[in-house]
Amino acid sequence: MTRGLLVLTGFIIFLYTDVFAQPDPWKITAEKIDPSNYYGITVANGMIGIVSAPEPFKIKDVVLAGAYDLYGRGRVSNFLRSFNLLNMRLEIDGKGIGSNEATNLKQELEMKKASFTSTFEYRDKATVSYTYYSLRHLPYSVLMDVSVTAKKDITISSASVMEAPDALKDVQNYYNEIDRPHVTISLLTSSARSPTGKLLMCASNTFLFSEKHGAEPRVIHEMWDNNMHLMKFSKKIKAGETYRFSITGSSITSAHHDDPLNEAERATIFAKLEGRERLLQFHHKAWEELWKSDITIEGDPQAQQDIHSMLYHLYSFTREGTSLSPSPMGLSGLGYNGHVFWDTELWMYPAILVLHPELAKSMIEYRFQRLDAARRNAFSKGYKGAMYPWESADSGVEETPVWALSGPFEHHITACVGIAAWNYYCVSQDKNWLKEKGWPILSSTADFWASRVERNGPGKYDIKNVVAADEWAENVDNNAFTNAAAKANLQFATEAARILGIAPTADWMHVADNIPILKFPDGITREHAAYNGEGIKQADVNLLAYPLKEITDQKIILKDLEYYETRVPNEGTPAMTQAVFTTLYARLGNADKAYHWFKDAYLPNLNPPFRVIAETKGGTNPYFATGAGGILQSVLMGFGGIEITPKGLIQIKSVLPKHWKSLTITGASLEKKTYIVK
């Protein structure tokens, strides 16, 4: 072989390797599973979240949106683990398969179809694969597909295990067989009370066999103890054959339905009689609709995969037609007790609103239904209107543990809710919604700020004694973000009144015009009255340029950026801050600085093996949906230049990272618009 041919061959091999080494835009694959350094990925449908584990046939957590009770730390409501209805056991020739027996274990999240697959080998006897789904079209139901390919003649024994989490009490276990001429349904069901007895939590599942009715394996029920029971079957498989079966199940509580025990079984029966193919058909169709609203990056395969992961998680954690709103960790576990903060309205909501207004509508419905609780909260503090709690759960009362000063003092959350209501109208242009739901939120939150300010003369309608958006600044006066957000809330309430033909309260704009935004002598915006250059936990002043538009002069925006980007420590701060820097630098035309902060916003926060985002660099509390929301905004509103205005979405001038060939945003707003940046 000549030297030239050798070089050409090497070049072809390099190209081949490079092409096939590129990250898949839709699949995140883990081929090296280290149980000691494993952070699970979540499959969810906006109601039920299933968190993966490194062990074969194990599920780490099952979390139901909206299911809270008082237990554990803080004397406040907490998210509850639900029954683990997809845990399984598999024996081959009488030997149980655990982590030590499963070799070549590979796990994969398929984001386009919202499925999680594990495959492994068992000695020289079988190849095993299982895939589970949180069914998008059925809010309380899940499906697991299992296939076993025999390398030699084997006998398998498979068990579906229903186990109650430790925190639940008064566990009741049920097994029932419904026999009809065309079908036999074996129902494995459990119920239990939440820690205080407030909720009844229920789950049920059943097998789906591939054989025709009458030829299915015989199912046997076993009661192990009060907290666990199972149903199992056995099957002989010949060498070279593949045997497939499925498990479908449902989980629901009295927070969701007045008769959860019977409803869990009814939902499972419904899924069973729909059958595997129809369940997957409707699940895939629902996700196809969601992915019509997408972000496509040409020229950066890893960024494309990561952005798809962020979109996938926000879509997974929200659901149309509910009054539920995601917590900072979504349905990925029990982080932050499952409470709802400003993380929703300021960080997750804008990206969802742009791409799927119908999902955002559910999130703002959550606040509308808790407006009366917010009014009672304002009354208890001596204010008028509505004061939303810093941490909210089911009832809408303040759920912040008392040791956290943010509960009584982090008042900017009220403005964030008001701004979110206004932004929903801006994108939807739905005047009926504005009249019926947006206006009550906007007017009540505006009344709060008019009563909250202390009127100390023209230009000095001070907002004193707050916890800033930069939460290291506690009990400070005239915080930049709080003051600017209050002004925006008052302005938007006034504008909403005019659109609806209602006379606005004249005092709202009078107050807005007199709320101060403090400055240093050199013109840099001062974070609060006592601020003198200390380190900051997270973005505060820079939010006045985006999203508040309080500061529009590009020279001031740049001065504030250059000042505060040096005040953020390298560790211990949440991912959203760098995302704001990204957005602002992209809008200012500085592609290099924008891309620097884009990478810094999440790459140091990734955890193995699925690149799940933690809250902070080196953090171990994934999945941080708040950070994902901020980073998606940096792509949509930063690099993409999308702007929410009273007339709907527009696109302003921006720049892309130099190696990104193009950015395409599809399915934006209710009109499903496309925006392209090259």
ZIZIPE-V233471 format. One record per helix or strand of 2 or more residues. SS is the DSSP state (helix for helix, strand for strand). FROM is the first residue (numbers start at 1). TO is the last residue. Records with the same first field share a line. If there is no record, write none. Layout:
# ZIZIPE-V233471
SS: FROM-TO + FROM-TO
This chain:
# ZIZIPE-V233471
helix: 3-21 + 35-37 + 73-75 + 260-274 + 276-290 + 301-316 + 335-338 + 342-355 + 357-368 + 371-380 + 406-409 + 412-428 + 431-452 + 480-500 + 506-512 + 541-544 + 554-564 + 576-588 + 591-605 + 625-639
strand: 27-30 + 42-44 + 48-52 + 59-70 + 77-81 + 88-92 + 95-96 + 102-110 + 115-122 + 126-134 + 141-150 + 154-163 + 169-180 + 183-193 + 200-209 + 220-225 + 228-237 + 242-253 + 294-298 + 454-455 + 461-462 + 606-607 + 612-613 + 642-645 + 648-651 + 662-668 + 673-677
